[in-house]
Amino acid sequence: MTQLATATGTATVIHKPETHLPAQPAGTPETWQQLRVDLLEVLQTSLDVPTLLQRFLQHVQPVYGLEGCRLQTRDNRHWLAGDEGLFALEVELEVDRELIGTLSLSRDHRFAREERLQLKALAQTLRFPLYNALEYQRVRKAMFTDELTGLNNRHAFELSLQQAMERARRQQQPLGMMVLDLDHFKAINDQQGHAEGDAVLRQLARAMEAATRDADLLFRFGGDEFVILLPDTDSKGLEKVAQRLQQTVAEASQAHGTPFTISMGLASWQNSMNGASLFRQADAALYRAKEKGRNTYSF
């Protein structure tokens, strides 16, 4: 599986099987009706969008010689199974008159009229499975996402921390944690209002994203307190990230107009630690940073 950057987003590419069967003539009525029955059965067993597209391609490819199929949802998410062909047939998929997305079926030679009709009918077998899969994704994302900042929430942190420690132990790699909060955040809320306080929290979240790697995990722990988990990061690496984040926050504060700074507590995971002890160590370091005068970090 490969991630490809596109002009409009990111496409998840599922490589097609090694056994590429030769294309057959357009399906006879008996062939494509049986294919439709087979698809209705096999597509009911997954809530994963890439798996649904892959299964659809595997069943339809031998009959129609497809190179690939791409789904673009109405919120501009993309998935691609197989490869892009030279000629495409686009089919809009709807449930209860609501557009789910557009399915693009492609190959390297033109589609005959009968093929187009048959493929449009077969594509409809994806409507309800894709709707269910996308709805499942939406609900799952809401469970683990902080609505205000778009970062992971505390529930996601509790699950991710255990997984991160298990991975660090298994791969014998370091793991860093950073606990941070806004300095004098109550004063911002009291003097400028909660709307401005919310805006500052969002600005901080964007600064955190800019200062960290894709592999790092960012969480809003609660209120104005945030946590960053940094896989494969030792104490020297933690300090570099803290310095970079401090600079990024200073730039964001200047651009935003409302001055704000952060204090950070840093801790490195040891094999004897559990999640609670690692968090306590980082949280205690945060209080030491505040005692040093704020707008700084401490171990």
JOHUBEL-V791866 format. One record per helix or strand of 2 or more residues. SS is the DSSP state (~ for helix, > for strand). FROM is the first residue (numbers start at 1). TO is the last residue. If there is no record, write none. Layout:
# JOHUBEL-V791866
SS;FROM;TO  SS;FROM;TO
This chain:
# JOHUBEL-V791866
>;2;6  >;9;14  ~;29;45  ~;49;64  >;68;73  >;78;82  >;87;95  >;98;107  ~;113;144  ~;154;171  >;175;182  ~;185;192  ~;194;211  >;217;222  >;225;231  ~;235;256  >;262;268  ~;275;291  >;297;298
